């Protein structure tokens, strides 16, 4: 796999793949590859050998090259895949958690995991890369409304008392996650838990 740092113009991976709808089985296969890549990236970072990702997914390396011609394509694919998983988790948690506050707290834990395990993305997409702004906008478009719904539900239920907008809460969580991947002694979830717990206070 090429180590090219460039992303496709829309930040969504290989242009040829995006040009036509994929069959259901092709989408399932791609999700399997993305899950495998995410697991390997968490363990070993984005420079992990392609053969390790192939072994995790139970496929040959040629299959990965076919879906993701460059390493940047694969990293971007994993990022978008994780954003989608985080977005889809919000409504599911609201439907299944005992209370809206519990749904919010669990979702924030997932958000923390996403932030501290996207190893190497910043190294591939720097702010001066055209793909960075597209991915950042995608991140905000998908996740800010989900966090807003969770905050609104917990507020309506009388479980939290805050006028902090979702984007401000997410930025606060992000700041508390900085450096977590480089310091095994730092518990980002615990620190963020204190922040989310503070939403229950009045004033």
RONUBA-544241 format. One record per residue (C-alpha): x, y, z. Coordinates in Angstrom, 3 decimals. Layout:
<pamars>
<pamar><X>X</X><Y>Y</Y><Z>Z</Z></pamar>
...
</pamars>
This chain:
<pamars>
<pamar><X>0.000</X><Y>0.000</Y><Z>0.000</Z></pamar>
<pamar><X>1.297</X><Y>3.410</Y><Z>-0.897</Z></pamar>
<pamar><X>2.077</X><Y>5.707</Y><Z>1.984</Z></pamar>
<pamar><X>0.833</X><Y>8.748</Y><Z>0.047</Z></pamar>
<pamar><X>-0.375</X><Y>11.435</Y><Z>2.381</Z></pamar>
<pamar><X>-2.842</X><Y>12.847</Y><Z>-0.078</Z></pamar>
<pamar><X>-6.553</X><Y>12.210</Y><Z>0.351</Z></pamar>
<pamar><X>-9.097</X><Y>12.233</Y><Z>-2.414</Z></pamar>
<pamar><X>-10.714</X><Y>15.619</Y><Z>-2.868</Z></pamar>
<pamar><X>-13.863</X><Y>14.677</Y><Z>-0.966</Z></pamar>
<pamar><X>-11.939</X><Y>12.982</Y><Z>1.853</Z></pamar>
<pamar><X>-14.004</X><Y>9.845</Y><Z>1.407</Z></pamar>
<pamar><X>-11.510</X><Y>7.342</Y><Z>0.035</Z></pamar>
<pamar><X>-10.974</X><Y>5.985</Y><Z>-3.445</Z></pamar>
<pamar><X>-12.796</X><Y>8.106</Y><Z>-6.021</Z></pamar>
<pamar><X>-13.661</X><Y>5.160</Y><Z>-8.198</Z></pamar>
<pamar><X>-15.414</X><Y>3.381</Y><Z>-5.352</Z></pamar>
<pamar><X>-17.479</X><Y>6.486</Y><Z>-4.552</Z></pamar>
<pamar><X>-18.612</X><Y>6.919</Y><Z>-8.146</Z></pamar>
<pamar><X>-21.102</X><Y>4.062</Y><Z>-8.100</Z></pamar>
<pamar><X>-23.314</X><Y>2.414</Y><Z>-5.456</Z></pamar>
<pamar><X>-21.887</X><Y>-0.672</Y><Z>-3.822</Z></pamar>
<pamar><X>-23.723</X><Y>-3.966</Y><Z>-3.519</Z></pamar>
<pamar><X>-24.793</X><Y>-5.000</Y><Z>-0.030</Z></pamar>
<pamar><X>-22.167</X><Y>-7.742</Y><Z>0.137</Z></pamar>
<pamar><X>-19.451</X><Y>-5.286</Y><Z>-0.940</Z></pamar>
<pamar><X>-20.531</X><Y>-2.874</Y><Z>1.814</Z></pamar>
<pamar><X>-20.427</X><Y>-5.698</Y><Z>4.362</Z></pamar>
<pamar><X>-16.958</X><Y>-6.708</Y><Z>3.210</Z></pamar>
<pamar><X>-15.764</X><Y>-3.114</Y><Z>3.474</Z></pamar>
<pamar><X>-17.167</X><Y>-2.797</Y><Z>7.004</Z></pamar>
<pamar><X>-15.330</X><Y>-5.977</Y><Z>7.976</Z></pamar>
<pamar><X>-12.077</X><Y>-4.529</Y><Z>6.648</Z></pamar>
<pamar><X>-12.656</X><Y>-1.227</Y><Z>8.451</Z></pamar>
<pamar><X>-13.411</X><Y>-2.972</Y><Z>11.743</Z></pamar>
<pamar><X>-10.235</X><Y>-5.015</Y><Z>11.359</Z></pamar>
<pamar><X>-8.146</X><Y>-1.966</Y><Z>10.457</Z></pamar>
<pamar><X>-9.523</X><Y>-0.011</Y><Z>13.410</Z></pamar>
<pamar><X>-8.631</X><Y>-2.849</Y><Z>15.798</Z></pamar>
<pamar><X>-5.096</X><Y>-3.084</Y><Z>14.412</Z></pamar>
<pamar><X>-4.626</X><Y>0.696</Y><Z>14.456</Z></pamar>
<pamar><X>-5.620</X><Y>0.800</Y><Z>18.131</Z></pamar>
<pamar><X>-3.018</X><Y>-1.846</Y><Z>18.943</Z></pamar>
<pamar><X>-0.194</X><Y>-0.793</Y><Z>16.673</Z></pamar>
<pamar><X>-0.925</X><Y>2.597</Y><Z>15.086</Z></pamar>
<pamar><X>-1.625</X><Y>3.491</Y><Z>11.474</Z></pamar>
<pamar><X>1.750</X><Y>2.302</Y><Z>10.209</Z></pamar>
<pamar><X>0.871</X><Y>-1.312</Y><Z>11.050</Z></pamar>
<pamar><X>1.654</X><Y>-3.691</Y><Z>8.155</Z></pamar>
<pamar><X>-1.200</X><Y>-4.339</Y><Z>5.749</Z></pamar>
<pamar><X>-0.690</X><Y>-8.071</Y><Z>6.287</Z></pamar>
<pamar><X>-1.687</X><Y>-7.628</Y><Z>9.943</Z></pamar>
<pamar><X>-4.944</X><Y>-5.973</Y><Z>8.914</Z></pamar>
<pamar><X>-5.569</X><Y>-8.701</Y><Z>6.342</Z></pamar>
<pamar><X>-4.987</X><Y>-11.381</Y><Z>8.980</Z></pamar>
<pamar><X>-7.369</X><Y>-9.634</Y><Z>11.390</Z></pamar>
<pamar><X>-10.044</X><Y>-9.509</Y><Z>8.684</Z></pamar>
<pamar><X>-9.376</X><Y>-13.028</Y><Z>7.401</Z></pamar>
<pamar><X>-8.693</X><Y>-11.897</Y><Z>3.833</Z></pamar>
<pamar><X>-5.742</X><Y>-11.522</Y><Z>1.504</Z></pamar>
<pamar><X>-3.808</X><Y>-8.269</Y><Z>1.234</Z></pamar>
<pamar><X>-5.035</X><Y>-7.838</Y><Z>-2.347</Z></pamar>
<pamar><X>-8.570</X><Y>-7.434</Y><Z>-1.014</Z></pamar>
<pamar><X>-7.473</X><Y>-4.496</Y><Z>1.122</Z></pamar>
<pamar><X>-5.606</X><Y>-2.894</Y><Z>-1.784</Z></pamar>
<pamar><X>-8.720</X><Y>-3.240</Y><Z>-3.938</Z></pamar>
<pamar><X>-10.904</X><Y>-1.363</Y><Z>-1.444</Z></pamar>
<pamar><X>-8.260</X><Y>1.102</Y><Z>-0.204</Z></pamar>
<pamar><X>-5.466</X><Y>1.771</Y><Z>-2.720</Z></pamar>
<pamar><X>-3.428</X><Y>3.990</Y><Z>-0.351</Z></pamar>
<pamar><X>-2.830</X><Y>4.048</Y><Z>3.378</Z></pamar>
<pamar><X>-4.451</X><Y>7.482</Y><Z>3.524</Z></pamar>
<pamar><X>-7.606</X><Y>5.999</Y><Z>1.955</Z></pamar>
<pamar><X>-7.682</X><Y>3.308</Y><Z>4.627</Z></pamar>
<pamar><X>-7.139</X><Y>5.712</Y><Z>7.523</Z></pamar>
<pamar><X>-9.826</X><Y>8.063</Y><Z>6.217</Z></pamar>
<pamar><X>-12.162</X><Y>5.090</Y><Z>5.763</Z></pamar>
<pamar><X>-11.617</X><Y>3.990</Y><Z>9.360</Z></pamar>
<pamar><X>-12.197</X><Y>7.532</Y><Z>10.615</Z></pamar>
<pamar><X>-15.482</X><Y>7.898</Y><Z>8.747</Z></pamar>
<pamar><X>-16.539</X><Y>4.397</Y><Z>9.834</Z></pamar>
<pamar><X>-15.931</X><Y>5.274</Y><Z>13.492</Z></pamar>
<pamar><X>-17.791</X><Y>8.575</Y><Z>13.162</Z></pamar>
<pamar><X>-20.784</X><Y>6.711</Y><Z>11.735</Z></pamar>
<pamar><X>-20.682</X><Y>4.155</Y><Z>14.568</Z></pamar>
<pamar><X>-20.625</X><Y>6.980</Y><Z>17.118</Z></pamar>
<pamar><X>-23.501</X><Y>8.771</Y><Z>15.373</Z></pamar>
<pamar><X>-25.654</X><Y>5.646</Y><Z>15.199</Z></pamar>
<pamar><X>-25.016</X><Y>4.861</Y><Z>18.873</Z></pamar>
<pamar><X>-26.779</X><Y>8.013</Y><Z>20.106</Z></pamar>
<pamar><X>-30.369</X><Y>7.077</Y><Z>19.186</Z></pamar>
<pamar><X>-29.720</X><Y>3.463</Y><Z>20.148</Z></pamar>
<pamar><X>-28.572</X><Y>4.483</Y><Z>23.623</Z></pamar>
<pamar><X>-31.529</X><Y>6.826</Y><Z>24.094</Z></pamar>
<pamar><X>-33.823</X><Y>3.905</Y><Z>23.299</Z></pamar>
<pamar><X>-32.057</X><Y>1.349</Y><Z>25.492</Z></pamar>
<pamar><X>-30.422</X><Y>3.141</Y><Z>28.445</Z></pamar>
<pamar><X>-32.326</X><Y>3.387</Y><Z>31.747</Z></pamar>
<pamar><X>-32.329</X><Y>7.207</Y><Z>31.646</Z></pamar>
<pamar><X>-31.388</X><Y>9.953</Y><Z>29.164</Z></pamar>
<pamar><X>-28.475</X><Y>10.978</Y><Z>31.406</Z></pamar>
<pamar><X>-27.159</X><Y>7.413</Y><Z>31.353</Z></pamar>
<pamar><X>-27.480</X><Y>7.440</Y><Z>27.557</Z></pamar>
<pamar><X>-25.516</X><Y>10.706</Y><Z>27.431</Z></pamar>
<pamar><X>-22.791</X><Y>9.390</Y><Z>29.754</Z></pamar>
<pamar><X>-22.404</X><Y>6.164</Y><Z>27.777</Z></pamar>
<pamar><X>-22.282</X><Y>8.056</Y><Z>24.497</Z></pamar>
<pamar><X>-19.605</X><Y>10.387</Y><Z>25.840</Z></pamar>
<pamar><X>-17.568</X><Y>7.299</Y><Z>26.796</Z></pamar>
<pamar><X>-17.824</X><Y>6.090</Y><Z>23.190</Z></pamar>
<pamar><X>-16.837</X><Y>9.544</Y><Z>21.979</Z></pamar>
<pamar><X>-13.783</X><Y>9.479</Y><Z>24.261</Z></pamar>
<pamar><X>-12.781</X><Y>6.069</Y><Z>22.914</Z></pamar>
<pamar><X>-13.093</X><Y>7.424</Y><Z>19.379</Z></pamar>
<pamar><X>-10.950</X><Y>10.470</Y><Z>20.169</Z></pamar>
<pamar><X>-8.132</X><Y>8.597</Y><Z>21.892</Z></pamar>
<pamar><X>-7.898</X><Y>5.705</Y><Z>19.422</Z></pamar>
<pamar><X>-7.811</X><Y>7.488</Y><Z>16.054</Z></pamar>
<pamar><X>-4.050</X><Y>6.934</Y><Z>15.974</Z></pamar>
<pamar><X>-2.142</X><Y>8.831</Y><Z>13.322</Z></pamar>
<pamar><X>-4.993</X><Y>10.651</Y><Z>11.628</Z></pamar>
<pamar><X>-3.495</X><Y>14.056</Y><Z>12.375</Z></pamar>
<pamar><X>-0.239</X><Y>12.941</Y><Z>10.805</Z></pamar>
<pamar><X>-1.990</X><Y>11.988</Y><Z>7.592</Z></pamar>
<pamar><X>-4.399</X><Y>14.925</Y><Z>7.405</Z></pamar>
<pamar><X>-2.854</X><Y>18.149</Y><Z>8.590</Z></pamar>
<pamar><X>-5.008</X><Y>21.321</Y><Z>8.655</Z></pamar>
<pamar><X>-3.376</X><Y>22.480</Y><Z>5.399</Z></pamar>
<pamar><X>-4.484</X><Y>19.284</Y><Z>3.629</Z></pamar>
<pamar><X>-7.645</X><Y>19.704</Y><Z>1.544</Z></pamar>
<pamar><X>-9.111</X><Y>16.525</Y><Z>3.013</Z></pamar>
<pamar><X>-8.833</X><Y>17.765</Y><Z>6.590</Z></pamar>
<pamar><X>-11.518</X><Y>20.429</Y><Z>6.364</Z></pamar>
<pamar><X>-13.913</X><Y>18.042</Y><Z>4.616</Z></pamar>
<pamar><X>-13.471</X><Y>15.372</Y><Z>7.283</Z></pamar>
<pamar><X>-13.753</X><Y>17.879</Y><Z>10.111</Z></pamar>
<pamar><X>-17.000</X><Y>19.240</Y><Z>8.658</Z></pamar>
<pamar><X>-18.280</X><Y>15.677</Y><Z>8.274</Z></pamar>
<pamar><X>-17.374</X><Y>14.963</Y><Z>11.913</Z></pamar>
<pamar><X>-19.297</X><Y>18.029</Y><Z>13.107</Z></pamar>
<pamar><X>-22.298</X><Y>17.439</Y><Z>10.836</Z></pamar>
<pamar><X>-22.732</X><Y>13.866</Y><Z>12.065</Z></pamar>
<pamar><X>-21.901</X><Y>14.133</Y><Z>15.765</Z></pamar>
<pamar><X>-23.005</X><Y>17.571</Y><Z>16.984</Z></pamar>
<pamar><X>-26.727</X><Y>16.853</Y><Z>16.319</Z></pamar>
<pamar><X>-26.428</X><Y>13.511</Y><Z>18.127</Z></pamar>
<pamar><X>-24.859</X><Y>15.119</Y><Z>21.192</Z></pamar>
<pamar><X>-27.477</X><Y>17.893</Y><Z>21.047</Z></pamar>
<pamar><X>-30.315</X><Y>15.333</Y><Z>21.113</Z></pamar>
<pamar><X>-28.758</X><Y>13.571</Y><Z>24.102</Z></pamar>
<pamar><X>-28.294</X><Y>16.825</Y><Z>26.010</Z></pamar>
<pamar><X>-31.851</X><Y>17.917</Y><Z>25.205</Z></pamar>
<pamar><X>-33.297</X><Y>14.594</Y><Z>26.368</Z></pamar>
<pamar><X>-31.393</X><Y>14.688</Y><Z>29.665</Z></pamar>
<pamar><X>-32.368</X><Y>18.332</Y><Z>30.229</Z></pamar>
<pamar><X>-36.038</X><Y>17.669</Y><Z>29.464</Z></pamar>
<pamar><X>-35.969</X><Y>14.793</Y><Z>31.943</Z></pamar>
<pamar><X>-34.618</X><Y>17.161</Y><Z>34.590</Z></pamar>
<pamar><X>-31.435</X><Y>15.134</Y><Z>35.001</Z></pamar>
<pamar><X>-29.002</X><Y>17.880</Y><Z>34.001</Z></pamar>
<pamar><X>-29.130</X><Y>21.643</Y><Z>34.370</Z></pamar>
<pamar><X>-26.950</X><Y>23.346</Y><Z>31.791</Z></pamar>
<pamar><X>-27.114</X><Y>25.673</Y><Z>28.835</Z></pamar>
<pamar><X>-23.780</X><Y>24.431</Y><Z>27.466</Z></pamar>
<pamar><X>-24.197</X><Y>23.716</Y><Z>23.743</Z></pamar>
<pamar><X>-23.169</X><Y>20.336</Y><Z>22.368</Z></pamar>
<pamar><X>-20.215</X><Y>21.719</Y><Z>20.427</Z></pamar>
<pamar><X>-18.770</X><Y>23.301</Y><Z>23.591</Z></pamar>
<pamar><X>-19.166</X><Y>20.048</Y><Z>25.539</Z></pamar>
<pamar><X>-17.505</X><Y>18.080</Y><Z>22.743</Z></pamar>
<pamar><X>-14.608</X><Y>20.526</Y><Z>22.627</Z></pamar>
<pamar><X>-14.196</X><Y>20.220</Y><Z>26.382</Z></pamar>
<pamar><X>-14.150</X><Y>16.438</Y><Z>26.111</Z></pamar>
<pamar><X>-11.625</X><Y>16.679</Y><Z>23.281</Z></pamar>
<pamar><X>-9.329</X><Y>18.894</Y><Z>25.344</Z></pamar>
<pamar><X>-9.393</X><Y>16.385</Y><Z>28.195</Z></pamar>
<pamar><X>-8.392</X><Y>13.619</Y><Z>25.769</Z></pamar>
<pamar><X>-5.281</X><Y>15.382</Y><Z>24.447</Z></pamar>
<pamar><X>-2.178</X><Y>13.283</Y><Z>25.002</Z></pamar>
<pamar><X>-4.060</X><Y>10.280</Y><Z>26.380</Z></pamar>
<pamar><X>-2.700</X><Y>7.914</Y><Z>23.740</Z></pamar>
<pamar><X>0.874</X><Y>8.796</Y><Z>24.734</Z></pamar>
<pamar><X>0.391</X><Y>8.465</Y><Z>28.501</Z></pamar>
<pamar><X>-0.894</X><Y>5.067</Y><Z>29.636</Z></pamar>
<pamar><X>-1.298</X><Y>6.425</Y><Z>33.164</Z></pamar>
<pamar><X>-3.805</X><Y>9.059</Y><Z>32.075</Z></pamar>
<pamar><X>-7.439</X><Y>7.975</Y><Z>32.364</Z></pamar>
<pamar><X>-9.323</X><Y>10.163</Y><Z>29.898</Z></pamar>
<pamar><X>-12.638</X><Y>8.471</Y><Z>30.649</Z></pamar>
<pamar><X>-12.347</X><Y>9.273</Y><Z>34.344</Z></pamar>
<pamar><X>-11.526</X><Y>12.927</Y><Z>33.745</Z></pamar>
<pamar><X>-14.335</X><Y>13.292</Y><Z>31.221</Z></pamar>
<pamar><X>-16.671</X><Y>11.530</Y><Z>33.659</Z></pamar>
<pamar><X>-16.025</X><Y>14.315</Y><Z>36.169</Z></pamar>
<pamar><X>-16.907</X><Y>16.879</Y><Z>33.500</Z></pamar>
<pamar><X>-20.146</X><Y>15.115</Y><Z>32.530</Z></pamar>
<pamar><X>-21.036</X><Y>14.608</Y><Z>36.186</Z></pamar>
<pamar><X>-20.781</X><Y>18.360</Y><Z>36.636</Z></pamar>
<pamar><X>-23.684</X><Y>18.820</Y><Z>34.224</Z></pamar>
<pamar><X>-25.963</X><Y>17.652</Y><Z>37.015</Z></pamar>
<pamar><X>-25.073</X><Y>20.620</Y><Z>39.213</Z></pamar>
<pamar><X>-27.181</X><Y>23.760</Y><Z>39.317</Z></pamar>
<pamar><X>-25.878</X><Y>27.210</Y><Z>38.626</Z></pamar>
</pamars>
